[in-house]
Amino acid sequence: MGLERLANQVEKESRDLAILEVVIEQGPIGIVRLSEETGIPEHKVRYSLRMLEDDELVDPTPQGAIPADDIETRVATINEGIDGLVERLEELEELFPAVETAD
């Protein structure tokens, strides 16, 4: 039912947000240091930074990635979106009847 695909997407978004958090706290910061700080392989850090740049959450500089100027507003919007997704998932969960299993 696509749950594995959804789980993979959530994992990717989680990685992106972990990288964003470090950029906000320590930026400017480069790929190697981000990898060391997060434990995420460099190739995945590079991909996540590209996605964060496309979403206008971080800006590249010669010294490394820095948070976008309006990052506080953007993070608030992300948090609102996450809250909405949690509510929607809870609604979906209620659509499935509880199934008792035989012990």
C-alpha atoms as an extended CHARMM CRD file, in Angstrom:
* protein
*
       103  EXT
         1         1  MET       CA              0.0000000000        0.0000000000        0.0000000000  PROA      1               0.0000000000
         2         2  GLY       CA              2.9510000000        2.3150000000       -0.4030000000  PROA      2               0.0000000000
         3         3  LEU       CA              3.8270000000        2.4070000000        3.2870000000  PROA      3               0.0000000000
         4         4  GLU       CA              7.4450000000        1.5570000000        2.5630000000  PROA      4               0.0000000000
         5         5  ARG       CA              7.6350000000        4.4240000000        0.0610000000  PROA      5               0.0000000000
         6         6  LEU       CA              6.1080000000        6.7720000000        2.6460000000  PROA      6               0.0000000000
         7         7  ALA       CA              8.5180000000        5.5460000000        5.3290000000  PROA      7               0.0000000000
         8         8  ASN       CA             11.4620000000        6.1630000000        2.9750000000  PROA      8               0.0000000000
         9         9  GLN       CA             10.2400000000        9.6830000000        2.2270000000  PROA      9               0.0000000000
        10        10  VAL       CA              9.8180000000       10.4470000000        5.9340000000  PROA      10              0.0000000000
        11        11  GLU       CA             13.3680000000        9.1790000000        6.5480000000  PROA      11              0.0000000000
        12        12  LYS       CA             14.7190000000       11.4470000000        3.8010000000  PROA      12              0.0000000000
        13        13  GLU       CA             12.8410000000       14.4560000000        5.1700000000  PROA      13              0.0000000000
        14        14  SER       CA             14.1170000000       13.6410000000        8.6600000000  PROA      14              0.0000000000
        15        15  ARG       CA             17.6750000000       13.6310000000        7.3320000000  PROA      15              0.0000000000
        16        16  ASP       CA             17.1210000000       16.9660000000        5.5980000000  PROA      16              0.0000000000
        17        17  LEU       CA             15.7740000000       18.5010000000        8.8150000000  PROA      17              0.0000000000
        18        18  ALA       CA             18.7070000000       17.1330000000       10.8500000000  PROA      18              0.0000000000
        19        19  ILE       CA             21.0920000000       18.8050000000        8.4120000000  PROA      19              0.0000000000
        20        20  LEU       CA             19.0710000000       22.0240000000        8.4670000000  PROA      20              0.0000000000
        21        21  GLU       CA             19.2540000000       22.0790000000       12.2580000000  PROA      21              0.0000000000
        22        22  VAL       CA             23.0530000000       21.8820000000       12.1990000000  PROA      22              0.0000000000
        23        23  VAL       CA             23.2740000000       24.5690000000        9.4960000000  PROA      23              0.0000000000
        24        24  ILE       CA             21.1020000000       26.8550000000       11.6370000000  PROA      24              0.0000000000
        25        25  GLU       CA             23.1880000000       26.1970000000       14.7570000000  PROA      25              0.0000000000
        26        26  GLN       CA             26.6770000000       26.1440000000       13.2240000000  PROA      26              0.0000000000
        27        27  GLY       CA             26.5620000000       27.7220000000        9.7660000000  PROA      27              0.0000000000
        28        28  PRO       CA             28.4900000000       28.4500000000        7.7460000000  PROA      28              0.0000000000
        29        29  ILE       CA             29.3200000000       24.7720000000        7.5670000000  PROA      29              0.0000000000
        30        30  GLY       CA             30.6160000000       22.5370000000        4.8060000000  PROA      30              0.0000000000
        31        31  ILE       CA             29.6970000000       19.0540000000        3.6690000000  PROA      31              0.0000000000
        32        32  VAL       CA             32.5100000000       17.2160000000        5.4450000000  PROA      32              0.0000000000
        33        33  ARG       CA             31.7920000000       18.8780000000        8.7790000000  PROA      33              0.0000000000
        34        34  LEU       CA             28.0340000000       18.3230000000        8.3810000000  PROA      34              0.0000000000
        35        35  SER       CA             28.7330000000       14.6590000000        7.7700000000  PROA      35              0.0000000000
        36        36  GLU       CA             30.9050000000       14.4790000000       10.8820000000  PROA      36              0.0000000000
        37        37  GLU       CA             28.3460000000       16.3290000000       13.0260000000  PROA      37              0.0000000000
        38        38  THR       CA             25.3320000000       14.2970000000       11.8790000000  PROA      38              0.0000000000
        39        39  GLY       CA             26.8500000000       10.9020000000       11.0820000000  PROA      39              0.0000000000
        40        40  ILE       CA             25.2240000000       11.1120000000        7.6470000000  PROA      40              0.0000000000
        41        41  PRO       CA             27.4000000000       10.0540000000        4.6780000000  PROA      41              0.0000000000
        42        42  GLU       CA             28.8030000000       12.9430000000        2.6280000000  PROA      42              0.0000000000
        43        43  HSD       CA             26.9110000000       11.9800000000       -0.5510000000  PROA      43              0.0000000000
        44        44  LYS       CA             23.6040000000       12.1290000000        1.3460000000  PROA      44              0.0000000000
        45        45  VAL       CA             24.5630000000       15.4340000000        2.9720000000  PROA      45              0.0000000000
        46        46  ARG       CA             25.3360000000       16.8390000000       -0.4870000000  PROA      46              0.0000000000
        47        47  TYR       CA             21.9330000000       15.6840000000       -1.7950000000  PROA      47              0.0000000000
        48        48  SER       CA             20.0820000000       17.0480000000        1.2370000000  PROA      48              0.0000000000
        49        49  LEU       CA             21.8390000000       20.4110000000        0.9430000000  PROA      49              0.0000000000
        50        50  ARG       CA             20.7820000000       20.5830000000       -2.6990000000  PROA      50              0.0000000000
        51        51  MET       CA             17.1610000000       19.9100000000       -1.6730000000  PROA      51              0.0000000000
        52        52  LEU       CA             17.3560000000       22.4820000000        1.1420000000  PROA      52              0.0000000000
        53        53  GLU       CA             18.7560000000       25.0230000000       -1.3290000000  PROA      53              0.0000000000
        54        54  ASP       CA             15.9320000000       24.2430000000       -3.7920000000  PROA      54              0.0000000000
        55        55  ASP       CA             13.4450000000       24.8000000000       -0.9450000000  PROA      55              0.0000000000
        56        56  GLU       CA             15.2060000000       28.1090000000       -0.1790000000  PROA      56              0.0000000000
        57        57  LEU       CA             16.0020000000       27.0480000000        3.4000000000  PROA      57              0.0000000000
        58        58  VAL       CA             19.7860000000       27.3290000000        3.1090000000  PROA      58              0.0000000000
        59        59  ASP       CA             22.1210000000       29.4020000000        0.9800000000  PROA      59              0.0000000000
        60        60  PRO       CA             25.5120000000       28.2270000000       -0.2820000000  PROA      60              0.0000000000
        61        61  THR       CA             28.5460000000       30.4090000000        0.4250000000  PROA      61              0.0000000000
        62        62  PRO       CA             32.2610000000       29.8570000000       -0.1890000000  PROA      62              0.0000000000
        63        63  GLN       CA             32.5740000000       29.1270000000        3.5640000000  PROA      63              0.0000000000
        64        64  GLY       CA             29.7160000000       26.5980000000        3.5760000000  PROA      64              0.0000000000
        65        65  ALA       CA             25.9600000000       26.4510000000        3.9330000000  PROA      65              0.0000000000
        66        66  ILE       CA             24.1400000000       29.1310000000        5.9190000000  PROA      66              0.0000000000
        67        67  PRO       CA             20.4520000000       29.3850000000        6.8600000000  PROA      67              0.0000000000
        68        68  ALA       CA             18.1970000000       31.5360000000        4.7080000000  PROA      68              0.0000000000
        69        69  ASP       CA             17.5860000000       35.0660000000        6.0040000000  PROA      69              0.0000000000
        70        70  ASP       CA             13.9660000000       34.3200000000        6.9410000000  PROA      70              0.0000000000
        71        71  ILE       CA             14.6410000000       30.8660000000        8.3890000000  PROA      71              0.0000000000
        72        72  GLU       CA             12.5210000000       31.4110000000       11.5090000000  PROA      72              0.0000000000
        73        73  THR       CA              9.4070000000       32.0190000000        9.3990000000  PROA      73              0.0000000000
        74        74  ARG       CA             10.1980000000       29.0740000000        7.1430000000  PROA      74              0.0000000000
        75        75  VAL       CA             10.7500000000       26.7080000000       10.0900000000  PROA      75              0.0000000000
        76        76  ALA       CA              7.4280000000       27.8260000000       11.5970000000  PROA      76              0.0000000000
        77        77  THR       CA              5.7180000000       26.9840000000        8.2980000000  PROA      77              0.0000000000
        78        78  ILE       CA              7.4040000000       23.5610000000        8.2460000000  PROA      78              0.0000000000
        79        79  ASN       CA              6.2450000000       22.8750000000       11.8030000000  PROA      79              0.0000000000
        80        80  GLU       CA              2.6670000000       23.8250000000       10.9160000000  PROA      80              0.0000000000
        81        81  GLY       CA              2.8310000000       21.4720000000        7.9340000000  PROA      81              0.0000000000
        82        82  ILE       CA              4.1370000000       18.6300000000       10.0880000000  PROA      82              0.0000000000
        83        83  ASP       CA              1.3420000000       19.1980000000       12.6100000000  PROA      83              0.0000000000
        84        84  GLY       CA             -1.1830000000       19.0150000000        9.7730000000  PROA      84              0.0000000000
        85        85  LEU       CA              0.3190000000       15.7730000000        8.4890000000  PROA      85              0.0000000000
        86        86  VAL       CA              0.1960000000       14.2020000000       11.9490000000  PROA      86              0.0000000000
        87        87  GLU       CA             -3.4800000000       15.1230000000       12.2460000000  PROA      87              0.0000000000
        88        88  ARG       CA             -4.2040000000       13.6650000000        8.8060000000  PROA      88              0.0000000000
        89        89  LEU       CA             -2.3720000000       10.4240000000        9.6280000000  PROA      89              0.0000000000
        90        90  GLU       CA             -4.3690000000       10.1110000000       12.8510000000  PROA      90              0.0000000000
        91        91  GLU       CA             -7.5770000000       10.5560000000       10.8320000000  PROA      91              0.0000000000
        92        92  LEU       CA             -6.4750000000        7.8560000000        8.4020000000  PROA      92              0.0000000000
        93        93  GLU       CA             -5.6310000000        5.5230000000       11.2590000000  PROA      93              0.0000000000
        94        94  GLU       CA             -9.1850000000        5.8750000000       12.5760000000  PROA      94              0.0000000000
        95        95  LEU       CA            -10.5450000000        4.6420000000        9.2240000000  PROA      95              0.0000000000
        96        96  PHE       CA             -9.0860000000        1.1880000000        9.8060000000  PROA      96              0.0000000000
        97        97  PRO       CA            -11.0510000000       -0.9430000000       12.2300000000  PROA      97              0.0000000000
        98        98  ALA       CA             -9.1790000000       -2.4740000000       15.1310000000  PROA      98              0.0000000000
        99        99  VAL       CA             -8.3930000000       -6.0940000000       14.4130000000  PROA      99              0.0000000000
       100       100  GLU       CA             -8.0460000000       -8.5300000000       17.2520000000  PROA      100             0.0000000000
       101       101  THR       CA             -5.4110000000      -11.1850000000       16.7990000000  PROA      101             0.0000000000
       102       102  ALA       CA             -5.6260000000      -14.7040000000       18.1510000000  PROA      102             0.0000000000
       103       103  ASP       CA             -2.9520000000      -15.4130000000       20.7390000000  PROA      103             0.0000000000
